[in-house]
Amino acid sequence: MNEYLDIFVDAYQSYAKYLWKTIATPFSKGEFNFFYFLIIISLVVWGLELVFPWRIKQKAFRKDFWLDTFYMFFNFFIFNLLLYIALSTVTIRMLTDLLEPIGYDGGHLLDLSTLHWGSQLVIYFIISDFVQWGIHNLLHRVPFLWEFHKVHHSVKEMGFAAHLRYHFGETLIYNSFKYISLSMIFGFHLELAFIIHAIAITIGHLNHANIGWDYGPLKYILNNPKMHIWHHSKKLPESHPYGMNFGISLSLWDYVFKTNYIPYDGRDIDLGFDEDENYAPGFFQQLIAPFKSKRKHEKQ
């Protein structure tokens, strides 16, 4: 137990030092600075919203703009500092120790790190996105998971920062599956994860932005704003009672598995979910909303 506690404390201190260094030295030579990358890509996509607005009447500082901006920094940095990095480090060590008796020593079932970095990048991107597409489906189909995902679907006006309005519980769900599928099964160079993460953030920002793009023929491969707006539709069609357009970066999976749905230009459709007018309005209310819902169901 003391060993795990030491790992927890060390991970916490290490991430705190890393985060401070990231903020204090924005242009450190040879290092990718995700903190300032997030700020820059957000400003760029927000600028695109202002120059090429799809919903003309939507304000630059749309409904819940600052709430979503706070979510952006909370989910990527504050939550990591408060709990996630230390908790995940301990969990990985415990999982390795648990599987050691059956021969697992922290390695990979398939080591792809010997492939050319370009091949690794493509394979990592495709596998990672498919895993996330599957998890996204579960978030809509499993009632308990849907209570967490409701936070993201409580967005009523779409904009780039809505991309990162999600409950911290989703981080635990997504990253648990991604670790098992990408770290335990496949072996990739760690640097590729940062590249894929940056690409996914950029695509995700654009998907949620107030921009009426569909990328032409590439719409059948890449998720896009005109497709993703329908994922947030308040009214669900009978053919897709659990939702549609679950793609994260790639739209490909939705077309392959018939979960695509774009009946017409969805620029002005109503967003949200049934009875969302009564949903938790602020950050802390949304933080505890899934747990309150769980207790409510247990009493019924």
N, C-alpha and C positions, 0 to 999 in steps of 0.2 A: 504493500500500500504506500509506503514511504517513497518507493521508487516512482510510482505513478504521480504522486504529489510533486516530486522534484521535477518530473517531466512537464507537468502542468505549469508550475511556476516558471521554469526555464523558457517554455514556449511563450508564456505571457510576456515575460521580460524581453525576449528576443523580438517579438512582434512590435512591442512598444518602441523599442530602439529603432527597428526598421521603419515604422510609420513616421517617427519623428525625423529620421534622416531623409525619408522621402519628401516630407513637407518642407524641411529646412534647406535641402539641396536639390532644387528642381532640375538642374541641368548637370547632374553628376555624369561625368564622362563614362561611356560604355555601359550604362545601366538604364533599363527601361523604367520610366517613372509613371506608374499607373495612375497615381493621384492627379497629376497635372494632365495626363492624357485624357482622363475622364472629364476634366474641366474644359479642355480645349475642344474635344469632340462634341461635348454638349453645347458649347457656344457656337460651333460651326453648324450643327444641325438646327439649333434654335434660329440662327441667322437665315438658314434656308427656309424655315417656316415663315419668317418675316418677309422674305423676298418673294417666295412662291407659295403663298397661303392657299390651301385647298378650301377650307371653310372660312370664307372672307370675313364673316361677322365675328369669328372667334377672336378674342382679345389676345394680345401678345402675352400678357400675364393672365392666362386662362384660369378657370376655376381650379383651385387646389394646386396651383403652380408651385407655391412655396412648400406645401406639404410634400409634394413629389420630389422636390429638390432635396428636402431633408432626408427622405427615404433613400435617395441616391447615395448620400454620404453615410447614412446609418448602416445600410445593408452591406456596403463594401468596406467600410473602415471602422466605424464605431462598434458594430456588432462583432467584427473580427477581434477588436481590441478587448472588448468586455468579456467575450466568452468563446467564440467559435474556434479561433486558431489553437488555443490551449486545449479545448475540449476535443477537437478533432485529432490533435497530436496524441493525446492520451488514448483515445478510442482506437486509433490505428495501432498503437503499441499493444494494447490489450487484445485486439483482434489477432495480431501476429502471434502473441504468446498463446492465445487460445488454440490457434491452428497448428502450432509448432509440433504437438504430439503426432499429427498425421503427416508431417513432413514439410509443411509450409514454413519457409524461412524469410518471407518478405520479398521474394523474387516475383517473377512473372511467368505465367504459363506459356506465353508466346512473347519472345523478345524481338521487337521490331526496330530496336534502336540501331541496328546495323544497316538498315536501309538508308538510301539517300534521304537527306532532310526534307526534300520536296515531296517525296513519296510518303514519308511519315506525316507531313503536314496535311496532305489530302486525306489519308486514311484516318488520322486522328479527328479531323474536322467532320468527316462523314459519320464515323462511329459515335462521336460525342453528340452530334446533332440528332441522330436517330434515337439514342438513349433518352435524350431530353424530350423528344417528340413523344416517346412512349410514356414517360413520367407525366408529361403535360396531359395526356389522355387520362391517366389515373387520377390526376387532380380534379378532373371534371366528373369522373364516374364514381369515385369512392366518396360517399357523403362526408366522412370525417376529414378527408383531405380537401374536399371542396370548401369546407369552412375556413381553411387557411387561404385557399386560392381566391376566396371572395374579396379579400383585401385588394388584390390586383384588379378585379373586375368592378370594384366600386368607383373606378374612374368614370366621370360623366362627360368630360371634355378631353379629347386625346391631344397629347403633345409629347415631345421627346422624353421628358422626365417621367412620364407615366410608365415608361418601360421598367423602371426600377422601383415602382410602388408595389412591394410584395412583402408578405409576412416573413419574418426570419425563419419560421418553420419550413418554408420552401427551400431555404438554403440547406438545411439539414437533410431534407428529402432528396433534392437533386444531387447534392455532392456525395451522399452516401452511395447512391446508385452509380454515379460517375466514377467514384473511387474503385468500386468493385469491378466495374466493366473496363475501365481504362488503366488503372494502376495495378490491380492484382492479376488481371488476365493479360493485358498487353503492356509491353515495355516501350515507352517513347522517351525522347529527350525532353527534360523538364521545360526547356526554353520554348518548345513548341506550344505548351499549354498557355503561356503568356500571349503568344501570337494569336492563337485561336480565340482566346478570351477577348483580346482587343478587337478582332474581327467581329465576333458575336455581339459585343457591345455596340459597335458602329451600326451593324445591321439592325439590331434591336431598337436603337434610338430612331433610326429612319422608319422602321415599321410603325412606330407609335407617333411619329411626327405629323404635324398638320400639313402634309404634302401629298398631292394627288398623283403619286407615281406608281406604276406597276412594272416598270423595266422592260416593257415590250415582250419579246419572245422569252426573255429570261424569267418571266413571271412563273413559268412552270418549274423553275429550279429554285429561285430565290424568293423567300418571303418578302412581302412588300406592303406599303401602307394601304393600298386599295383592297388587298386581300385580308390584312390583319384587322382592319376596322370591323369586318364581319365577325371576327372572333369575339369581339367585345359587344356584339349586338345584344340588346336586352331581350328581344323576341327571338326565340329559337324555332326553326322550322320543324315540322313533324318528322322529316327525314333525318334530322340531326338533333335528337332530344338532349344530348349531353354536350352539344357545342360542335364547332367546326373550325377548320383552319388552325390546327394545333402546331404547325411548324414554328420552330424557333428561328433558325437562320434559313433553313431550306423549306421551300413549299413542296418539294418533290414528294415527300412522304405522304402528304395529304392527297395528292393526285394518284399516287400508287395505291393507297389504302381507302380511297373514296371518301375521305373526310373533308374534301374541298367543297366550298360553297360560296359563290359570288353571283347571286341572281341578277344584280344590277349595281349601278354606281351607288355605293353606300355612304356617300359623303355626309348626309344629314340624318342618318338613322339614329335612333335612341340607343344609348349605351347603358350598360349596367346589368342588373338581374332583378327578378321579381321582388318587390317590396324593398328595393334598395333605398327608397326614401327614408326608411327607418333604420338604415344601417349606421354603424358607429362613424361619427363625422371626423374625428381627429386621430392623431398618431397613437396615443396611449389607449384610446378606446378601441382602435383597430388591433392593437397589440394583444389585448385580452379577449377580443370578440370570439375567436374560435373556441377558447376554453369555456367561455360563458355559454356558448351554444351547446357544447358537449354536455355540460351540467344540466342544461334545460332538457335535452333529449333523455338523459338518464332519469329525470324525475317523471317523465311522461309514461 
